[in-house]
Amino acid sequence: MEGIVKLINVVLPVFYFYVTYLYAIYFFREKNTAGTRASRVLKMTLVLHTLEILLRGIYYQHFPVATVWEAFSVIALAVAVIYAYIEYRSQNKTTGYYILIFVFFIQLFSSAFFDVPANIPDFLTSPLFVFHVSSAILGYSSFIISAIYGLMYLMLFHEIKQSHFGIVYRRLPSLEELSEMNTRAAKIGLFFLTLAILLGLGMSGKVYQSFSPLDAKAMITYLAWGIYAMVVYGKTKGQWPGRTMALLSLSGLVVILFSMIVVNLFISNFHEFK
């Protein structure tokens, strides 16, 4: 089984590259046949990726977030699944390229640095921990999508401001739609990250003996939550300009990437709080 896991891990970036290429053809060359094929290949890729995650968990007997690179693969899958759901609900494929190119690079790094630690902490097999981390991954994945929609908003805003009505203007949804997508993704992320924080606090006494809610790792999580809470507030209550919320979403993405890579959110010693 290990050979199958490694083989799928190697071919996944190839599949995501091909999917991204098809969405690029659909967006930039406006070929509907490429869009139809892209959706089909995306579904196949998601099935293959899900199989790889399941086989990895079964073979190595842990939820595959023991290293930051394992976590990247799970995050890539989560972002791709959430996008596929958005595409299905909206029947709009023009944003696929900008989201899936991000997924491609996350999976590329995950596959390139594939590694399984020799010693797996016991809590990685705990059902409660799996639920906790799954919620966190869904939360961060939704925030990533929110930030990408924010980036698309800024691109379109710039096109309109410069009176340059090119491919970006013709193909992307309206500024209002992008702002709404940005906020909707942020709301989903807030729900799941709030759940993850509450579960983490509930587990702290059992798993993290020296837990402190003021630890740097925890503070980064609270900061990300706060940034996207402002995005939601700015849209629903504050009536802030869409450009402001787009910039907030992108700043949140910087915090998330810093959290995952530098602070090592999901590596084996995460939440030991030493």
BALOBA-1460 file (C-alpha; in Angstrom, 3 decimals):
// residues 274
<rec num="1" residu="m" x="0.000" y="0.000" z="0.000"/>
<rec num="2" residu="e" x="2.895" y="2.352" z="0.703"/>
<rec num="3" residu="g" x="3.933" y="2.200" z="-2.952"/>
<rec num="4" residu="i" x="0.408" y="3.142" z="-4.057"/>
<rec num="5" residu="v" x="0.329" y="6.081" z="-1.641"/>
<rec num="6" residu="k" x="3.666" y="7.378" z="-2.913"/>
<rec num="7" residu="l" x="2.657" y="6.912" z="-6.554"/>
<rec num="8" residu="i" x="-0.605" y="8.830" z="-6.118"/>
<rec num="9" residu="n" x="1.280" y="11.492" z="-4.167"/>
<rec num="10" residu="v" x="3.599" y="11.961" z="-7.148"/>
<rec num="11" residu="v" x="0.859" y="12.159" z="-9.795"/>
<rec num="12" residu="l" x="-1.470" y="14.483" z="-7.851"/>
<rec num="13" residu="p" x="0.449" y="17.683" z="-8.791"/>
<rec num="14" residu="v" x="0.293" y="16.561" z="-12.433"/>
<rec num="15" residu="f" x="-3.484" y="16.195" z="-12.241"/>
<rec num="16" residu="y" x="-3.883" y="19.566" z="-10.531"/>
<rec num="17" residu="f" x="-1.607" y="21.190" z="-13.123"/>
<rec num="18" residu="y" x="-3.739" y="19.785" z="-15.939"/>
<rec num="19" residu="v" x="-6.950" y="20.929" z="-14.230"/>
<rec num="20" residu="t" x="-5.508" y="24.423" z="-13.726"/>
<rec num="21" residu="y" x="-4.427" y="24.493" z="-17.371"/>
<rec num="22" residu="l" x="-7.955" y="23.618" z="-18.520"/>
<rec num="23" residu="y" x="-9.492" y="26.338" z="-16.349"/>
<rec num="24" residu="a" x="-6.913" y="28.788" z="-17.738"/>
<rec num="25" residu="i" x="-7.932" y="27.876" z="-21.304"/>
<rec num="26" residu="y" x="-11.572" y="28.334" z="-20.356"/>
<rec num="27" residu="f" x="-10.911" y="31.721" z="-18.746"/>
<rec num="28" residu="f" x="-8.417" y="33.317" z="-21.127"/>
<rec num="29" residu="r" x="-9.459" y="31.748" z="-24.446"/>
<rec num="30" residu="e" x="-13.149" y="31.491" z="-23.546"/>
<rec num="31" residu="k" x="-13.453" y="27.905" z="-24.769"/>
<rec num="32" residu="n" x="-16.539" y="26.275" z="-23.255"/>
<rec num="33" residu="t" x="-15.313" y="22.779" z="-24.110"/>
<rec num="34" residu="a" x="-12.260" y="23.362" z="-21.887"/>
<rec num="35" residu="g" x="-14.561" y="24.408" z="-19.038"/>
<rec num="36" residu="t" x="-16.645" y="21.247" z="-19.354"/>
<rec num="37" residu="r" x="-13.528" y="19.076" z="-19.422"/>
<rec num="38" residu="a" x="-12.021" y="20.989" z="-16.502"/>
<rec num="39" residu="s" x="-15.006" y="20.209" z="-14.272"/>
<rec num="40" residu="r" x="-14.836" y="16.515" z="-15.150"/>
<rec num="41" residu="v" x="-11.088" y="16.254" z="-14.560"/>
<rec num="42" residu="l" x="-11.463" y="18.151" z="-11.285"/>
<rec num="43" residu="k" x="-13.972" y="15.569" z="-10.028"/>
<rec num="44" residu="m" x="-11.598" y="12.734" z="-10.985"/>
<rec num="45" residu="t" x="-8.722" y="14.495" z="-9.243"/>
<rec num="46" residu="l" x="-10.748" y="14.986" z="-6.062"/>
<rec num="47" residu="v" x="-11.636" y="11.287" z="-5.977"/>
<rec num="48" residu="l" x="-7.970" y="10.351" z="-6.464"/>
<rec num="49" residu="h" x="-6.827" y="12.831" z="-3.810"/>
<rec num="50" residu="t" x="-9.422" y="11.604" z="-1.308"/>
<rec num="51" residu="l" x="-8.280" y="8.030" z="-1.935"/>
<rec num="52" residu="e" x="-4.668" y="9.037" z="-1.290"/>
<rec num="53" residu="i" x="-5.557" y="10.723" z="2.014"/>
<rec num="54" residu="l" x="-7.594" y="7.696" z="3.148"/>
<rec num="55" residu="l" x="-4.906" y="5.185" z="2.174"/>
<rec num="56" residu="r" x="-2.208" y="7.266" z="3.849"/>
<rec num="57" residu="g" x="-4.218" y="7.462" z="7.063"/>
<rec num="58" residu="i" x="-4.925" y="3.722" z="7.039"/>
<rec num="59" residu="y" x="-1.390" y="2.642" z="6.215"/>
<rec num="60" residu="y" x="0.437" y="5.002" z="8.579"/>
<rec num="61" residu="q" x="-2.350" y="4.739" z="11.193"/>
<rec num="62" residu="h" x="-2.824" y="8.437" z="11.926"/>
<rec num="63" residu="f" x="-4.734" y="11.418" z="10.640"/>
<rec num="64" residu="p" x="-2.344" y="12.748" z="7.958"/>
<rec num="65" residu="v" x="-1.347" y="16.062" z="9.530"/>
<rec num="66" residu="a" x="1.728" y="14.824" z="11.386"/>
<rec num="67" residu="t" x="3.915" y="17.240" z="9.403"/>
<rec num="68" residu="v" x="3.243" y="20.583" z="7.781"/>
<rec num="69" residu="w" x="3.640" y="18.932" z="4.356"/>
<rec num="70" residu="e" x="1.017" y="16.312" z="5.138"/>
<rec num="71" residu="a" x="-1.280" y="19.088" z="6.306"/>
<rec num="72" residu="f" x="-0.687" y="20.981" z="3.045"/>
<rec num="73" residu="s" x="-2.122" y="18.047" z="1.107"/>
<rec num="74" residu="v" x="-5.247" y="17.946" z="3.270"/>
<rec num="75" residu="i" x="-5.653" y="21.711" z="2.906"/>
<rec num="76" residu="a" x="-5.245" y="21.464" z="-0.881"/>
<rec num="77" residu="l" x="-8.011" y="18.856" z="-0.977"/>
<rec num="78" residu="a" x="-10.270" y="20.934" z="1.260"/>
<rec num="79" residu="v" x="-9.832" y="24.085" z="-0.858"/>
<rec num="80" residu="a" x="-10.492" y="22.134" z="-4.068"/>
<rec num="81" residu="v" x="-13.601" y="20.466" z="-2.617"/>
<rec num="82" residu="i" x="-15.003" y="23.785" z="-1.371"/>
<rec num="83" residu="y" x="-14.371" y="25.341" z="-4.785"/>
<rec num="84" residu="a" x="-16.062" y="22.416" z="-6.551"/>
<rec num="85" residu="y" x="-19.102" y="22.944" z="-4.337"/>
<rec num="86" residu="i" x="-19.134" y="26.695" z="-5.090"/>
<rec num="87" residu="e" x="-18.887" y="25.985" z="-8.819"/>
<rec num="88" residu="y" x="-21.737" y="23.489" z="-8.619"/>
<rec num="89" residu="r" x="-23.976" y="25.919" z="-6.729"/>
<rec num="90" residu="s" x="-23.161" y="28.999" z="-8.810"/>
<rec num="91" residu="q" x="-22.637" y="27.285" z="-12.182"/>
<rec num="92" residu="n" x="-19.796" y="29.763" z="-12.677"/>
<rec num="93" residu="k" x="-16.377" y="28.414" z="-13.683"/>
<rec num="94" residu="t" x="-14.553" y="31.646" z="-14.392"/>
<rec num="95" residu="t" x="-12.972" y="31.840" z="-10.928"/>
<rec num="96" residu="g" x="-11.631" y="28.279" z="-11.067"/>
<rec num="97" residu="y" x="-8.231" y="29.160" z="-12.502"/>
<rec num="98" residu="y" x="-7.333" y="31.574" z="-9.696"/>
<rec num="99" residu="i" x="-8.288" y="29.123" z="-6.958"/>
<rec num="100" residu="l" x="-6.885" y="25.938" z="-8.467"/>
<rec num="101" residu="i" x="-3.506" y="27.430" z="-9.311"/>
<rec num="102" residu="f" x="-3.146" y="28.016" z="-5.557"/>
<rec num="103" residu="v" x="-4.209" y="24.413" z="-4.902"/>
<rec num="104" residu="f" x="-1.648" y="23.192" z="-7.435"/>
<rec num="105" residu="f" x="1.249" y="24.922" z="-5.691"/>
<rec num="106" residu="i" x="0.165" y="23.740" z="-2.223"/>
<rec num="107" residu="q" x="-0.009" y="20.145" z="-3.446"/>
<rec num="108" residu="l" x="3.246" y="20.502" z="-5.356"/>
<rec num="109" residu="f" x="5.104" y="21.490" z="-2.173"/>
<rec num="110" residu="s" x="3.337" y="18.754" z="-0.219"/>
<rec num="111" residu="s" x="4.338" y="16.067" z="-2.733"/>
<rec num="112" residu="a" x="7.894" y="17.378" z="-3.071"/>
<rec num="113" residu="f" x="8.523" y="17.233" z="0.681"/>
<rec num="114" residu="f" x="6.460" y="14.122" z="1.418"/>
<rec num="115" residu="d" x="7.566" y="12.723" z="4.756"/>
<rec num="116" residu="v" x="6.142" y="10.595" z="7.543"/>
<rec num="117" residu="p" x="7.745" y="10.991" z="10.990"/>
<rec num="118" residu="a" x="9.062" y="7.900" z="12.698"/>
<rec num="119" residu="n" x="7.158" y="8.592" z="15.916"/>
<rec num="120" residu="i" x="3.482" y="9.499" z="15.653"/>
<rec num="121" residu="p" x="2.010" y="11.197" z="18.773"/>
<rec num="122" residu="d" x="-0.901" y="9.266" z="20.279"/>
<rec num="123" residu="f" x="-3.282" y="12.206" z="20.034"/>
<rec num="124" residu="l" x="-3.093" y="12.068" z="16.202"/>
<rec num="125" residu="t" x="-5.237" y="8.936" z="16.419"/>
<rec num="126" residu="s" x="-7.807" y="10.494" z="18.750"/>
<rec num="127" residu="p" x="-11.259" y="10.969" z="17.118"/>
<rec num="128" residu="l" x="-11.716" y="14.247" z="18.995"/>
<rec num="129" residu="f" x="-8.369" y="15.528" z="17.721"/>
<rec num="130" residu="v" x="-9.287" y="14.505" z="14.164"/>
<rec num="131" residu="f" x="-12.521" y="16.488" z="14.478"/>
<rec num="132" residu="h" x="-10.607" y="19.448" z="15.917"/>
<rec num="133" residu="v" x="-8.015" y="19.527" z="13.134"/>
<rec num="134" residu="s" x="-10.587" y="18.832" z="10.409"/>
<rec num="135" residu="s" x="-12.572" y="21.850" z="11.586"/>
<rec num="136" residu="a" x="-9.429" y="23.990" z="11.614"/>
<rec num="137" residu="i" x="-8.495" y="22.870" z="8.086"/>
<rec num="138" residu="l" x="-11.991" y="23.606" z="6.770"/>
<rec num="139" residu="g" x="-11.847" y="27.001" z="8.459"/>
<rec num="140" residu="y" x="-8.462" y="27.936" z="7.018"/>
<rec num="141" residu="s" x="-9.388" y="26.554" z="3.591"/>
<rec num="142" residu="s" x="-12.486" y="28.755" z="3.520"/>
<rec num="143" residu="f" x="-10.357" y="31.744" z="4.534"/>
<rec num="144" residu="i" x="-7.941" y="30.974" z="1.683"/>
<rec num="145" residu="i" x="-10.822" y="30.994" z="-0.791"/>
<rec num="146" residu="s" x="-12.090" y="34.237" z="0.746"/>
<rec num="147" residu="a" x="-8.666" y="35.810" z="0.203"/>
<rec num="148" residu="i" x="-8.502" y="34.629" z="-3.411"/>
<rec num="149" residu="y" x="-11.905" y="36.185" z="-4.067"/>
<rec num="150" residu="g" x="-10.510" y="39.327" z="-2.450"/>
<rec num="151" residu="l" x="-7.585" y="39.227" z="-4.878"/>
<rec num="152" residu="m" x="-9.978" y="38.860" z="-7.829"/>
<rec num="153" residu="y" x="-11.986" y="41.815" z="-6.481"/>
<rec num="154" residu="l" x="-8.856" y="43.988" z="-6.457"/>
<rec num="155" residu="m" x="-7.916" y="42.865" z="-9.973"/>
<rec num="156" residu="l" x="-11.345" y="43.789" z="-11.314"/>
<rec num="157" residu="f" x="-11.403" y="47.028" z="-9.302"/>
<rec num="158" residu="h" x="-8.083" y="48.018" z="-10.865"/>
<rec num="159" residu="e" x="-9.353" y="47.184" z="-14.373"/>
<rec num="160" residu="i" x="-12.438" y="49.338" z="-13.917"/>
<rec num="161" residu="k" x="-10.506" y="52.208" z="-12.335"/>
<rec num="162" residu="q" x="-8.058" y="52.211" z="-15.254"/>
<rec num="163" residu="s" x="-10.939" y="51.937" z="-17.747"/>
<rec num="164" residu="h" x="-9.317" y="48.821" z="-19.123"/>
<rec num="165" residu="f" x="-12.188" y="46.530" z="-20.027"/>
<rec num="166" residu="g" x="-10.255" y="43.446" z="-21.030"/>
<rec num="167" residu="i" x="-10.489" y="39.736" z="-20.289"/>
<rec num="168" residu="v" x="-10.602" y="40.197" z="-16.507"/>
<rec num="169" residu="y" x="-13.528" y="42.607" z="-16.815"/>
<rec num="170" residu="r" x="-15.386" y="40.355" z="-19.264"/>
<rec num="171" residu="r" x="-14.863" y="37.044" z="-17.498"/>
<rec num="172" residu="l" x="-14.896" y="37.673" z="-13.758"/>
<rec num="173" residu="p" x="-18.163" y="38.112" z="-11.833"/>
<rec num="174" residu="s" x="-19.135" y="41.671" z="-10.876"/>
<rec num="175" residu="l" x="-17.502" y="43.503" z="-7.985"/>
<rec num="176" residu="e" x="-20.634" y="43.007" z="-5.897"/>
<rec num="177" residu="e" x="-20.693" y="39.260" z="-6.608"/>
<rec num="178" residu="l" x="-17.002" y="38.892" z="-5.748"/>
<rec num="179" residu="s" x="-17.508" y="40.840" z="-2.532"/>
<rec num="180" residu="e" x="-20.427" y="38.579" z="-1.651"/>
<rec num="181" residu="m" x="-18.372" y="35.445" z="-2.403"/>
<rec num="182" residu="n" x="-15.549" y="36.832" z="-0.278"/>
<rec num="183" residu="t" x="-17.897" y="37.364" z="2.671"/>
<rec num="184" residu="r" x="-19.692" y="34.031" z="2.264"/>
<rec num="185" residu="a" x="-16.394" y="32.122" z="2.347"/>
<rec num="186" residu="a" x="-15.290" y="34.144" z="5.396"/>
<rec num="187" residu="k" x="-18.524" y="33.223" z="7.218"/>
<rec num="188" residu="i" x="-17.958" y="29.522" z="6.546"/>
<rec num="189" residu="g" x="-14.373" y="29.844" z="7.753"/>
<rec num="190" residu="l" x="-15.426" y="31.604" z="10.943"/>
<rec num="191" residu="f" x="-17.885" y="28.842" z="11.765"/>
<rec num="192" residu="f" x="-15.347" y="26.049" z="11.394"/>
<rec num="193" residu="l" x="-12.439" y="27.874" z="13.032"/>
<rec num="194" residu="t" x="-14.638" y="28.824" z="15.997"/>
<rec num="195" residu="l" x="-15.538" y="25.150" z="16.351"/>
<rec num="196" residu="a" x="-11.856" y="24.196" z="16.137"/>
<rec num="197" residu="i" x="-10.887" y="26.736" z="18.815"/>
<rec num="198" residu="l" x="-13.613" y="25.522" z="21.182"/>
<rec num="199" residu="l" x="-12.633" y="21.886" z="20.643"/>
<rec num="200" residu="g" x="-8.970" y="22.768" z="21.169"/>
<rec num="201" residu="l" x="-9.735" y="24.521" z="24.442"/>
<rec num="202" residu="g" x="-11.785" y="21.517" z="25.548"/>
<rec num="203" residu="m" x="-8.940" y="19.139" z="24.718"/>
<rec num="204" residu="s" x="-6.187" y="21.263" z="26.235"/>
<rec num="205" residu="g" x="-6.157" y="19.633" z="29.639"/>
<rec num="206" residu="k" x="-5.954" y="16.114" z="28.224"/>
<rec num="207" residu="v" x="-3.517" y="16.601" z="25.352"/>
<rec num="208" residu="y" x="-1.574" y="19.814" z="25.996"/>
<rec num="209" residu="q" x="-0.428" y="19.718" z="29.590"/>
<rec num="210" residu="s" x="1.107" y="23.193" z="29.607"/>
<rec num="211" residu="f" x="-1.519" y="24.903" z="27.448"/>
<rec num="212" residu="s" x="-1.759" y="28.683" z="27.598"/>
<rec num="213" residu="p" x="-4.359" y="30.619" z="25.577"/>
<rec num="214" residu="l" x="-1.766" y="33.411" z="25.249"/>
<rec num="215" residu="d" x="0.803" y="31.178" z="23.563"/>
<rec num="216" residu="a" x="2.137" y="32.558" z="20.248"/>
<rec num="217" residu="k" x="0.619" y="29.700" z="18.255"/>
<rec num="218" residu="a" x="-2.803" y="30.269" z="19.733"/>
<rec num="219" residu="m" x="-2.527" y="34.031" z="19.269"/>
<rec num="220" residu="i" x="-1.914" y="33.594" z="15.533"/>
<rec num="221" residu="t" x="-5.149" y="31.602" z="15.302"/>
<rec num="222" residu="y" x="-7.072" y="34.287" z="17.191"/>
<rec num="223" residu="l" x="-5.591" y="36.941" z="14.896"/>
<rec num="224" residu="a" x="-6.752" y="35.110" z="11.763"/>
<rec num="225" residu="w" x="-10.210" y="34.688" z="13.300"/>
<rec num="226" residu="g" x="-10.340" y="38.392" z="14.140"/>
<rec num="227" residu="i" x="-9.336" y="39.522" z="10.643"/>
<rec num="228" residu="y" x="-12.057" y="37.502" z="8.927"/>
<rec num="229" residu="a" x="-14.582" y="38.503" z="11.588"/>
<rec num="230" residu="m" x="-13.882" y="42.094" z="10.512"/>
<rec num="231" residu="v" x="-14.491" y="41.089" z="6.892"/>
<rec num="232" residu="v" x="-17.917" y="39.721" z="7.802"/>
<rec num="233" residu="y" x="-18.743" y="42.698" z="10.020"/>
<rec num="234" residu="g" x="-17.638" y="45.168" z="7.361"/>
<rec num="235" residu="k" x="-19.986" y="43.605" z="4.824"/>
<rec num="236" residu="t" x="-23.032" y="42.910" z="6.993"/>
<rec num="237" residu="k" x="-22.969" y="45.756" z="9.537"/>
<rec num="238" residu="g" x="-20.303" y="48.311" z="8.759"/>
<rec num="239" residu="q" x="-21.025" y="48.773" z="5.054"/>
<rec num="240" residu="w" x="-17.286" y="49.072" z="4.451"/>
<rec num="241" residu="p" x="-15.993" y="49.454" z="0.883"/>
<rec num="242" residu="g" x="-15.431" y="46.153" z="-0.902"/>
<rec num="243" residu="r" x="-11.798" y="47.102" z="-1.510"/>
<rec num="244" residu="t" x="-11.205" y="47.374" z="2.244"/>
<rec num="245" residu="m" x="-12.621" y="43.907" z="2.855"/>
<rec num="246" residu="a" x="-10.591" y="42.476" z="-0.036"/>
<rec num="247" residu="l" x="-7.393" y="43.880" z="1.483"/>
<rec num="248" residu="l" x="-8.365" y="42.481" z="4.886"/>
<rec num="249" residu="s" x="-8.882" y="39.038" z="3.354"/>
<rec num="250" residu="l" x="-5.452" y="39.133" z="1.740"/>
<rec num="251" residu="s" x="-3.823" y="40.204" z="5.007"/>
<rec num="252" residu="g" x="-5.564" y="37.251" z="6.626"/>
<rec num="253" residu="l" x="-4.025" y="34.945" z="4.015"/>
<rec num="254" residu="v" x="-0.561" y="36.213" z="4.962"/>
<rec num="255" residu="v" x="-1.314" y="35.390" z="8.607"/>
<rec num="256" residu="i" x="-2.546" y="31.913" z="7.648"/>
<rec num="257" residu="l" x="0.544" y="31.109" z="5.580"/>
<rec num="258" residu="f" x="2.786" y="32.394" z="8.368"/>
<rec num="259" residu="s" x="0.860" y="30.241" z="10.822"/>
<rec num="260" residu="m" x="1.130" y="27.083" z="8.738"/>
<rec num="261" residu="i" x="4.740" y="27.416" z="7.657"/>
<rec num="262" residu="v" x="6.574" y="29.407" z="10.306"/>
<rec num="263" residu="v" x="4.568" y="28.555" z="13.398"/>
<rec num="264" residu="n" x="3.997" y="25.003" z="12.116"/>
<rec num="265" residu="l" x="0.327" y="24.813" z="12.961"/>
<rec num="266" residu="f" x="-0.102" y="21.171" z="12.133"/>
<rec num="267" residu="i" x="3.279" y="19.520" z="12.675"/>
<rec num="268" residu="s" x="3.714" y="16.764" z="15.226"/>
<rec num="269" residu="n" x="4.593" y="19.051" z="18.119"/>
<rec num="270" residu="f" x="1.713" y="21.446" z="17.476"/>
<rec num="271" residu="h" x="-0.098" y="22.435" z="20.658"/>
<rec num="272" residu="e" x="2.527" y="21.039" z="22.972"/>
<rec num="273" residu="f" x="2.927" y="24.701" z="23.976"/>
<rec num="274" residu="k" x="6.415" y="24.427" z="25.449"/>
